[in-house]
Amino acid sequence: MGDTKKGLKLFKTKCAQCHAVAAADGHKQGPNLHGLFGRKSGTADGYSYSSANKKSGIEWNKKTLMKYLINPKKMIPGTKMVFAGLKKKQDRKDLVAYLQEATA
């Protein structure tokens, strides 16, 4: 299991520029992540997704996020997300633990 405090630090440095987690914060350059777990990719209301995200059929959960965060463009070719990924497994575990808590 990941460390949510370390995950928060990772979120602030790697994700917060483009994503928010609180429902009231709305979308930024990327979609708001509130309610992420159990949601299908490309379905957050009010965000303009790439067709690649809409057609991916991915449902977000621990397993899919752990894979996606290695290299988003490899998992969803054509995504608008400009992020190289997190190569360290522990970083991904920490970030996913934080996201699971913060987006619920």
Buried (B, 14 or more C-beta within 10 A) or exposed (E): EBBBEBBBBBBEEBBEEBBBBEEEEEBBEBBBBBBBBEBEBBBBEEBEBBEBBEEBEBEBBBEBBBBBBBBBBEBBEEBBBEBEBBEEEEBBBBBBBBBBEBBE
